Amino acid sequence: MDAPARLDWGLERLGLSLSGAVREELLAYVALLARWNRAFNLTAVRELEAMVSRHILDSLTLVPYVYGDTLLDVGTGAGLPGMVVAVARPGLAVTLLDASAKKTRFCRQAAAELGLRNVTVVQRRVEDFRPPAGFDTVASRAFRDQQRFLAACLGLVARGGRLVAMAGRRADGWQGTVHAVAVPGVVGARHIVVVEPGVGGRG
C-alpha cells in the first residue's frame, strides 16, 4: 500500500473526513519530512508508508481532543503532532515549540512550503518559554511522565483550557481522562490523557 492509499485507508478508519487539498498537504508534509530526514535524522522512521501511520495518522488521533482556538505543541520535534493538526484544522492557531535548531528549522521550512499561515515556530526550551497569553490546548507527545509534563506545561494553559498528553502505549500512573486510541497501521493501543486544570490557568 503506497502512502496516498495508506493515508486514505487510515482516515476512513479514524472516521476523519478531510478535503482532497488537506490530504495533499499531509502527503506533501510527509514527503518533505522523508527528504530532510535523510540528511538531518529528524525521526527514526525511514519508510514513507510507515511515516504515514506512525506520524500522520498517530498525530491525527489528537484532533478530537483539541479544545478552543489555540494549540501549543511542546517538544514538537519535526512538527508532530502540531504541524499535522495545523494542516487538518486550518482555523486553529498552532505554536510549535522545540529547543532543537535543526528541528525548528525544518518546521519553519515545512510551514513555508505548505503555506501554513496558522503556524508559529519557536525555538526555546519549554522552561524558558514565556508567551504573553496561555493556550486553549497544550499538547505533547514528548513526555512519558505526568509530573514532568505538568511541571513544564501547566503554567502555559489559558483559563478554562486543557492539557493533552499523547502518552504512548502505556498510561500507567497518569491522572485525568485516559482515552485508548487505535492508530491504523500501528500495532497496539495508544493513549491520550486529557487534564482540565479548571479555572487556575492563565488569563
N, C-alpha and C positions, 0 to 999 in steps of 0.2 A: 504494500500500500504506500503510494508516494505521499509527500507532505500535504498537498491540497486535499487528497481523498481522506487522509487521516484527520485533518482538521474538520472537514465536513462531517465525518463519522463521529468524531468526538463531540462536536457541537450538538449533534442530534441527541446523543446520549446524555449530555448535560442539560438538555432542554433549553438551550440558548438559541434565540433567533437573531442572527446578525446579518446585516446587509452584505451584498457582494463586495462593496467598496471596503467595508471593515474587514472582511475576510482577506481581501487582497493586501490590506495594510498589515495584518498579522503575519501573513506569509512573507511580505517584504521585510518585516522586522526580523523574523527568524532566519531568513537568508542573510541579512546583514550581520546578525549575531554569529552565524556559522562562518562567515568570511573573516570577521575580525578575530574570531576565536582561534583561527589557525596561526595568527601572529601574536596575539596578546593573552591567550589562555584565560578567557573570561569564565569558562564553565568546563567542568569535566565531561559533560555530554558532548559527543563529537558528531553523531549522525543527525542529519536534518530531521528525519522522521521521528527519532527519539526526542529531539528538542521540542517538536510539536506537542507530544504527550507530556513530557516531564517539565516543560517550561510554560508553553502556551496554555494548554488545557488545565494544567495544575493552577496556574495564575487565575484563570477564568473562574475557578471554583470560588474565588473571593467575591465576585461581583454581587451575588445576592446579599452579602453581609456588609456591603459598603453603605454607610449612612451619611446623609447630608450632601453638601456641595463641594467639600474639600477633603482631599486624601493626602496623608503623608505616608510614604513608604520608607521605613527606617532600615538601613543596611540593604539598599536596593540592588547592589551588585550591578549586573548588566541590565537592570530595569525590571526586575522580577520581584513581586508581581505588578508593580506600579505602572510600568510602561504599557503592559498588556491591558490593564484595566483602563488606562487613559485612551487607548485605541477603541476599546469596546464601549466606553462611556464618554463620548466627546464633550458632553456638557459638564463633566466633572473637572475641577481644578486639581491637578496632581503634582505634588512635590516629591522628587526623588532625592533621597539623602544617602550619601555614602562618603567614607573617608578616602577611598582609593582614587587616585588621579586617573589611572587608565580606565577604570570602570565609569567614572563620571564623564570622562572624555567620550567614551563610546555612547553613553546615554544622550549627551548633547548632540552628537552626530546623528544618532538614530532619530531623535526628535526632529532635527532639522530636515533630514531626508524624507521623513514621513509627513512633514508639515504639521506636526502636532503643536498647536498654539496653546493647548491646555496643560503643557508640561513645563515645570521648572526644575532644573537640576542644581543641587547644592553639594559642593564638596566640603564636607565637615564631619567631624566626629559628633555623634548624637549628644554627647555630654557637653559639647561646646556650641550647640545649635540653639539660638535664641530668637525665634521668629516673633514678629510683632503681635501675632494673634495665634490662638490654638486652632487645631484642625478638627473637623467633624468626625473623621475617622483616622486613626493612627494604626497602620498595619505593618506587619513584618513577617518574613519567613526566615529571619536571620537568628532568632533566639530559640533555644531549646529549654531554657529555664525561666519560669514565670517571674521569679523575684528579680532577675536581671532585666527582664522585659519591662516590668512595672517601674523599676527604679529608673530606667533610661527614658521611658516613654510617657509615663503618667502625666507629667507636667506639660506635655505638648498637646493634650486633648482639650478641645473647646468645651465650654459649659454645655452639658447635655449630650456630649459626644461619646464615642466608644473606642475602645482598643480592640483590635482584631489580630490574633496571632495564628499564623499557619504553623501548627505545632508538629507537623510531620506524621510519622507512623504511630508514634506513641504520645499520649496526652496525660500520662500518669502524673498526678500531683497538681495539675492545672485547675484553678478555680475559676468559675464563670460558666457560661453556657457552652458546652462542648458538642460540636457537630461532626459526625463522621461523614466524610465525603469520598466518593469513588471517582478517581481520575481515569478516564478512558485510556487504555493502553498501559496503565501502571498497575502493577500487582500490589494488592493490599490497600487497606483504607488509609486515607489521610485525615487529619483532624484540624478543624478550625475552632478556635476558642474566642468567644466574644465576651468582653468585660465592659460593663457600663458603670463608670465610676459615680454616676449620679450628678449632683449639682456642684461638685467640687472642682470642676475643670476651669480652664482659663476663659475669661470673657473676651 
